[in-house]
C-alpha cells in the first residue's frame, strides 16, 4: 500500500500540500433541493411533516410525535441494561468531561468608574439546546457526552436530543449516555426533518436556540441552512490527524495513531511529518504489517491511499511550520519536549503532547471536547465548550455625572454621522453646567 510522499525541499511542495488538504464540503444540487423542501415542509406543517418523513426515511410509523418520544424511565432502563464495564467507562468519561468543563465557565463581571458609571458583562446560559445524534446501527455515546455535558455545565435548563431509530432500532449505549449526561427530552427523529423541527419548532417538539452534534450530508446541509434562525456548532468535515514525530517513537504506535482516524471513513485524512526519512519508511512498513489486523482495513486502506500524506521536513522547526499551515483537527506532538514545541503551535483543534498521548484518549475520556474544527478551520475557530452555550450581554449604567461626560462625546460623534436624534438623545442628559 503506497501513501503519497512529499518532501519540503521540492519546489512545488506547498502547492502539492494545499491540493492534498482540499475537501469539497458543498452539497450537490440534489441534496440542497431535498433539504430545502424538507425544511420548508416541516416549517409549514409541523408534526404532520415530521411524522411523514420519519415513516418514509426511517420506516417508523407513528400516529403522533408523543409515540416517538423516549421518556426518562426508558433512558434509565438503558443505563441499567448495558454492561458494568460500559457503564463505568461512560460514567468516568462523563465525570472527566464535567471536571474539565467547569474550568471553562465564563462569569459575569463589572467595574465602576470614578463618577459612578458601571460597565460590565452579564453571562447567561441559552434557554434550550438541540442535540443531533446519529442513530440506527451507529453508536456514538461519546458524542452524546461531548455535546450534552458542556451545555449542562453552562446551565442550559433544557436539552432536547433527536436520534433516528430506523425500523425502531434503538441503541442502549446512546440512551444510557443521554441519561448520564442529563438530557431532558429525547425524540426518535432524524435527518433534515429533525433539524427543521428543532430550528422552527412544531406542535410537539420545542424550538431550540442552538443545534449541535454530527450527522450525514443531509443533516450538515440542514444545519447550514437554518443557521441564523438558530445557532449551530459548526459544519464539520472528515476527521483528520497530523502527527509530528522526531523519529524516536515506536513506529507501530504512530502507524496505529494514523489508522485511528483513517478508520472513520474513506474521506478521513492522516498525515505524518518528520525530519527522519528512515522513520517515515519504518512507519510505511508498519502499515503493511498492521493493516491486515484491522476490522475496518478496507476503509483504512482507502483513506490512506486517497488522502494520506507522509511529509519529510528539513527539521523540527519546519515541521511546526507545516503543522501551522495544515491547522489540523487533531495534532500529535510525538517528540522529546512536546511542551516546548507546543508553544509554537498557533493553529490546531487539540494538541496531544508526548509519545504516550494517543489521540484516541481525546476522543473518549481525556476531558477536553472531541468536537473540533476541521478542514483548516482551526485557524479561526475553537473546540466546542461551555462558552458555546453561554451568551454575553454588555452592562452599561451611567451615573448623572457619567451621562453628562459621555453625552458630550456621543453628541460630537453622532452629529458627525448626521444622526441628529442620537445626538439630542445624549444631549438631554448633559448638565447645563458642563
C-alpha positions in Angstrom: 0.0 0.0 0.0 1.6 3.2 -1.1 0.8 6.6 0.5 1.6 9.9 -1.0 5.0 11.2 -0.1 6.0 14.9 0.0 9.4 16.5 0.6 9.5 20.1 1.8 12.5 20.7 -0.4 10.5 20.0 -3.6 9.8 23.3 -5.5 6.1 22.6 -5.6 5.8 21.3 -2.0 3.3 23.9 -0.7 1.1 23.8 -3.8 1.1 20.0 -3.6 0.3 20.1 0.1 -2.5 22.5 -0.4 -4.0 20.3 -3.0 -3.9 17.3 -0.7 -5.8 19.2 2.0 -8.7 20.3 -0.2 -12.0 18.8 0.6 -15.3 19.8 -1.1 -17.9 20.1 1.6 -20.5 21.7 -0.7 -23.7 19.8 -1.1 -24.8 18.9 -4.6 -27.9 20.4 -6.1 -30.0 17.3 -5.4 -29.1 17.3 -1.7 -29.7 21.0 -1.4 -33.1 20.8 -3.1 -34.2 17.9 -1.0 -33.1 19.6 2.3 -34.7 22.9 1.3 -38.0 21.2 0.6 -38.0 19.3 3.9 -37.2 22.4 5.9 -40.0 24.3 4.2 -42.5 21.5 4.7 -41.7 21.0 8.4 -41.9 24.7 9.0 -45.4 24.8 7.4 -46.9 21.5 8.6 -45.1 20.8 11.8 -45.7 17.4 13.4 -47.5 16.0 10.4 -44.5 16.6 8.1 -42.1 15.1 10.7 -44.2 12.0 11.0 -44.4 11.6 7.3 -40.6 11.9 6.7 -39.9 9.6 9.7 -42.1 6.9 8.1 -40.5 7.5 4.7 -36.9 7.6 5.6 -36.7 5.5 8.9 -39.6 3.1 8.2 -41.0 4.1 11.6 -44.8 4.6 11.6 -46.3 6.6 14.4 -49.6 8.4 14.7 -48.3 11.2 17.0 -44.9 12.7 18.0 -45.6 11.5 21.5 -45.1 8.0 20.3 -41.6 9.0 19.1 -40.5 10.4 22.4 -38.4 8.3 24.8 -39.2 9.0 28.4 -36.7 9.3 31.3 -37.7 5.8 32.5 -36.6 4.3 29.3 -33.3 6.2 29.4 -32.7 4.9 33.0 -33.5 1.4 31.9 -30.9 1.6 29.1 -28.4 2.7 31.7 -29.1 -0.4 33.7 -29.1 -2.7 30.7 -25.5 -2.1 29.5 -22.6 -4.0 30.9 -20.9 -2.9 34.1 -17.7 -2.1 32.2 -19.6 0.0 29.7 -21.5 1.9 32.5 -18.3 2.5 34.4 -16.5 3.8 31.3 -19.3 6.2 30.4 -19.6 7.5 33.9 -15.8 8.0 34.2 -15.7 9.8 30.9 -18.6 12.0 31.8 -17.0 13.0 35.1 -13.8 13.9 33.4 -15.7 16.0 30.9 -17.6 17.8 33.6 -14.4 18.5 35.6 -12.7 20.0 32.5 -15.8 21.9 31.5 -16.1 23.5 34.9 -12.8 25.3 34.2 -14.4 26.8 31.0 -17.3 28.6 32.6 -17.4 32.3 31.9 -18.5 34.5 34.8 -20.3 37.9 34.8 -18.1 40.9 35.7 -18.4 44.6 36.1 -16.4 47.6 37.3 -17.4 51.1 38.4 -15.7 54.3 37.2 -14.8 57.2 39.4 -18.0 59.1 38.5 -20.2 56.1 39.4 -20.8 54.7 35.9 -21.0 51.0 35.9 -19.7 48.9 32.9 -19.6 45.1 32.7 -20.7 41.9 31.1 -23.6 39.6 32.2 -23.2 35.9 31.2 -26.3 33.7 30.9 -26.9 30.3 29.5 -29.1 29.6 26.5 -32.6 28.6 27.3 -32.8 25.4 25.2 -30.4 23.5 23.0 -30.9 20.7 20.5 -28.5 17.8 20.1 -28.4 15.7 17.0 -27.1 12.1 17.4 -26.7 9.6 14.6 -28.8 6.5 15.1 -29.5 3.0 13.9 -26.5 0.7 13.9 -24.2 3.6 14.5 -23.4 4.0 18.2 -21.8 7.3 19.3 -22.3 7.6 23.0 -19.1 9.6 23.3 -20.7 12.3 21.0 -23.7 12.4 23.3 -21.4 13.1 26.3 -19.2 15.6 24.5 -22.2 17.7 23.2 -24.5 17.4 26.2 -22.2 17.9 29.2 -20.8 21.3 28.3 -24.3 22.5 27.7 -25.4 21.3 31.2 -22.3 22.7 32.9 -23.1 26.1 31.2 -26.5 25.9 32.9 -28.8 25.2 29.9 -32.1 24.2 31.6 -33.5 22.1 28.7 -31.5 19.9 26.3 -33.5 18.2 23.5 -31.9 15.2 21.8 -33.0 13.8 18.4 -31.8 10.4 17.3 -33.1 8.4 14.3 -34.1 4.8 15.0 -34.5 3.2 11.6 -37.0 0.4 11.8 -37.3 1.0 15.6 -33.7 0.0 16.2 -32.6 1.7 19.5 -29.1 1.8 20.8 -28.9 1.4 24.5 -25.4 2.8 24.8 -26.6 6.1 23.3 -29.6 6.2 25.6 -27.5 5.4 28.6 -25.1 8.3 27.7 -28.1 10.6 27.4 -29.2 9.6 30.9 -25.7 10.1 32.3 -25.3 13.5 30.6 -28.6 14.8 31.9 -30.5 15.1 28.5 -34.0 16.3 29.3 -36.1 15.0 26.3 -35.3 12.5 23.5 -37.2 12.2 20.2 -36.6 9.3 17.8 -36.5 11.6 14.8 -33.5 12.1 12.4 -32.4 13.6 9.2 -33.1 17.1 7.9 -36.6 16.8 9.3 -35.2 16.6 12.9 -33.0 19.7 12.3 -36.1 21.6 10.9 -38.2 20.6 13.9 -35.5 21.9 16.3 -34.9 25.0 14.4 -38.6 26.1 13.8 -40.4 24.1 16.5 -43.6 22.1 15.9 -46.7 21.4 17.9 -44.8 18.8 19.9 -41.1 19.5 19.5 -40.0 22.8 21.0 -37.8 25.3 19.1 -34.2 25.5 20.4 -31.7 28.3 20.4 -28.8 26.2 19.1 -28.3 22.9 17.4 -25.1 20.8 17.9 -24.0 17.3 17.0 -22.8 15.4 14.0 -24.8 14.0 11.1 -24.7 12.9 7.5 -24.6 15.3 4.5 -28.4 16.0 4.7 -28.1 16.9 8.4 -25.0 19.1 7.8 -26.7 20.8 4.9 -29.9 21.4 7.0 -27.8 22.9 9.8 -26.1 25.2 7.4 -29.5 26.3 6.0 -31.2 27.0 9.4 -28.2 29.0 10.7 -29.5 32.4 11.6 -32.8 31.1 12.8 -30.8 29.2 15.4 -27.1 28.9 16.2 -25.1 25.8 15.2 -21.8 24.4 16.5 -20.0 24.0 13.1 -20.1 22.4 9.7 -17.6 19.6 10.3 -15.6 17.9 7.5 -14.0 14.5 7.6 -11.9 13.6 10.7 -8.2 14.3 10.4 -4.9 13.8 12.3 -1.5 15.2 11.9 1.4 13.5 13.7 4.7 15.4 14.1 7.4 13.0 15.2 11.1 13.3 15.7 11.6 9.6 14.7 12.1 8.3 18.2 8.6 6.9 18.9 7.8 3.2 18.2 6.7 3.3 14.6 3.9 0.8 15.3 2.4 3.4 17.7 2.5 6.1 15.1 1.0 3.8 12.4 -1.9 2.9 14.7 -2.4 6.5 15.6 -2.8 7.3 11.9 -5.1 4.3 11.4 -7.3 5.6 14.3 -8.5 8.5 12.1 -8.4 6.7 8.8 -10.9 4.1 10.0 -13.6 6.7 10.4 -14.3 6.8 6.7 -12.7 7.0 3.3 -12.5 10.8 3.4 -10.7 10.9 6.7 -7.1 12.3 6.5 -4.0 11.0 8.2 -0.7 12.9 7.9 2.8 12.2 9.3 5.5 14.9 9.4 9.1 14.0 10.3 12.6 15.2 9.5 13.7 11.5 9.7 13.3 9.9 6.3 14.2 6.4 7.6 11.5 6.7 10.2 8.9 7.5 7.5 9.9 4.3 5.8 9.6 2.4 9.0 6.0 3.6 9.5 5.2 2.7 6.0 6.4 -0.9 6.7 4.2 -0.9 9.8 1.2 -0.1 7.7 1.8 -3.3 5.7 2.2 -5.3 8.8 -0.7 -4.0 10.9 -3.5 -3.3 8.4 -4.5 -7.0 7.9 -5.3 -7.0 11.7 -7.8 -4.1 11.4 -11.5 -4.7 11.5 -12.1 -1.8 9.1 -9.0 -2.4 6.9 -10.7 -1.6 3.6 -11.8 1.8 4.9 -8.3 2.5 6.4 -6.6 1.5 3.1 -8.9 3.6 1.0 -8.5 6.6 3.3 -4.7 6.4 3.4 -4.4 5.9 -0.3 -6.7 8.7 -1.3 -5.9 11.3 1.4 -3.0 10.1 3.5 0.3 12.0 3.3 3.8 11.4 4.7 6.0 14.5 4.7 9.7 14.8 5.0 10.6 18.1 6.7 14.1 19.7 6.9 13.9 19.9 10.7 11.5 20.2 13.6 11.1 23.9 13.1 9.9 23.3 9.6 7.7 20.5 10.8 6.0 23.1 13.1 5.6 25.5 10.2 3.9 22.7 8.2 1.6 21.9 11.2 0.5 25.5 11.5 -0.3 25.7 7.8 -2.4 22.5 7.9 -4.2 23.7 11.1 -5.3 20.1 11.9 -8.3 18.9 13.9 -6.0 16.6 15.9 -2.3 17.3 16.3 0.0 14.8 18.0 3.5 16.1 19.0 5.3 12.8 19.5 8.6 14.3 20.4 11.1 14.6 23.3 10.0 18.0 24.6 6.4 18.4 23.5 5.5 21.3 25.8 8.3 23.4 24.3 7.2 22.6 20.8 3.6 23.3 21.6 4.5 26.9 22.4 5.0 27.4 18.7 1.7 25.9 17.6 -0.8 28.5 16.6 -3.5 26.5 14.8 -4.8 23.2 16.0 -8.1 21.9 17.3 -6.5 19.8 20.0 -2.8 19.2 20.8 -1.8 15.8 22.1 1.7 16.2 23.7 4.2 13.4 24.2 4.8 9.9 23.0 2.2 8.4 25.4 -0.7 10.6 24.5 -2.8 8.8 21.8 -5.4 11.0 20.1 -7.9 8.2 20.8 -7.9 9.3 24.5 -9.2 12.7 23.5 -12.0 11.0 21.5 -13.4 9.4 24.7 -12.2 10.3 28.1 -9.3 12.6 28.5 -11.5 15.6 29.4 -11.3 18.2 26.6 -14.0 18.1 24.0 -13.7 15.9 20.9 -15.9 18.3 18.8 -13.1 20.1 17.0 -12.7 22.4 14.0 -11.8 20.5 10.7 -10.7 21.4 7.2 -8.2 24.1 8.4 -10.8 26.0 10.3 -8.7 25.7 13.4 -7.1 28.9 12.0 -10.1 30.8 13.3 -12.3 28.6 15.4 -12.0 26.5 18.6 -13.2 23.2 20.2 -16.8 23.0 21.4 -17.0 24.1 25.0 -19.1 25.6 27.8 -18.7 29.0 26.3 -20.6 27.9 23.2 -23.7 27.6 25.3 -23.4 30.9 27.2 -24.3 34.3 26.0 -22.7 37.6 27.0 -24.7 40.8 27.4 -23.0 44.2 27.9 -23.9 46.1 31.1 -24.0 49.9 31.0 -25.4 52.1 33.8 -24.5 55.8 33.8 -24.5 58.0 36.8 -25.7 61.5 36.2 -22.1 62.7 36.0 -21.2 59.9 33.6 -24.2 60.6 31.4 -23.2 64.2 31.1 -19.5 63.4 30.4 -20.2 60.7 27.8 -23.1 62.6 26.3 -20.9 65.3 25.0 -18.6 62.9 23.3 -21.5 60.9 21.8 -23.1 64.2 20.6 -20.0 65.1 18.7 -19.7 61.7 17.0 -23.4 61.4 16.3 -23.6 64.8 14.6 -20.5 63.9 12.6 -22.6 61.0 11.2 -25.7 63.2 10.7 -27.7 61.3 13.3 -29.4 64.2 15.0 -31.7 62.1 17.1 -28.8 60.2 18.5 -27.1 63.4 19.4 -30.1 65.1 21.0 -30.9 61.9 23.0 -27.4 62.1 24.5 -27.5 65.9 24.9 -30.7 65.7 27.1 -28.6 64.1 29.8 -25.8 66.7 29.6 -25.8 69.0 32.6 -26.1 72.7 31.7 -23.1 73.5 34.0 -21.0 71.2 31.9 
